[in-house]
Amino acid sequence: MRLKPRLLLGSLDQSRTKNLWSELAKSSTTTLLSIAGLVWFLSYLYLRLASSRDPTSYFFDEGSGYERRYSLRREREALDFVRSANTTQDGPIYKSKGKPSMCVGVATIARPSGHQYVRGTIGSLLDGLSTEDRQSIYLMPFIAHTKPSEHPIYNEPWLAALSDRILEYDPSGEELVRLQQFEQGHHWRNKSMYDYGYLLQKCHETGAAWIAMIEDDVLARDGWYTRSRQALQDLAKSSTSDRWVYLRMFYTEGLLGWNSEEWFRYFGWSFMAFILLFGILLGGRVKYPRLQRQVSNLNVAVACAIILPSFIVLYFMAGRVTMQPFSSGIHRMDRFGCCSQGFIFPRAIVPQLIERTKKAMNEDYYVDMLLERWVDAEALERYVLIPSLLQHVGDKSSKGWGYDANAVTTWNFGFEDHPP
């Protein structure tokens, strides 16, 4: 006898219902984890490439990061400019005319390694300037030797052709003896403090409104003067124009990472992200009952305890420069600025700075340390112009053996992104 199928009406067994919903929940959890895992993995691959030149990133690649994409070309342009000045017999090479807007001081010494970067430094500062811009600059290279002829560039024709004044020491008596002791004893910190104050004083005497102090192993990007002059005008118009000390021309992104001084703030961000996600999921489940199956307790726990933390970790792995980049323009940089490759000071602040260098002559720290301690004590403001106007290319330190490792890593990565 053939039995006809019967449709049984009524409720399913409660245990079977429980199991069914349990299976559905597990299935949606698996789907959630699968989708999140795929997005995380794709994000990982993207950020591995995108932040390979970010020194604050887990994915930082030295080979790519220190590639000279722009500075190598800029160096060639600068040296070509210097060579043309070295050989030009006819035609004027424009210099400062009238009262200068900016005095540019470049202190230089002969490096023990034999690598002299100052030709590129001065060439890059001048190459590309209009006649009007060049005439508004007073260029003052400072041969910081008690015997200037010890520097290889001292007798090179281009130096006199391009400079408004070649500064040399003019002390005598005890002061000269002290300088010679600094040189002979390799007291670089003490001597650099003296040199900085001395060059500042001579630049101040030109009457320039702005004084740029630039080290002898950097390259200036094309258009540096136009951009810095505009930034200085904007700062002069600001309401706090009497409270700022310098406009930084160089910084290194390596100090702008997830610094320990701000870990409490990072924890706060992460906790707020957890609260926000948890609130959205629970709020959505209450407002839209049909979502209760997908937004189960298990799924909420997985999203908040596994998925969100994994993306937070990836965020920090990517690096701060990648995830929180600075926009172009003027920014406050009261912390984590480095180093002393280039500053522009307003004229009004320079006499105070000169006095500070004199008082710190016998202290055991560098100029940038002096600046930061003074500015911190006075609660003054510091600014930086982004992108960087300068690149540090001196991989052989002027201080001799033992300092080259730090010299190599003093690098601005964004400088190399300058369009060709």
Summary of the structure (lengths in Angstrom):
residues: 420
radius of gyration: 30.6
end to end distance: 89.9
largest distance: 130.2
contacts: 1223
relative contact order: 0.16
helix: 52%
strand: 11%
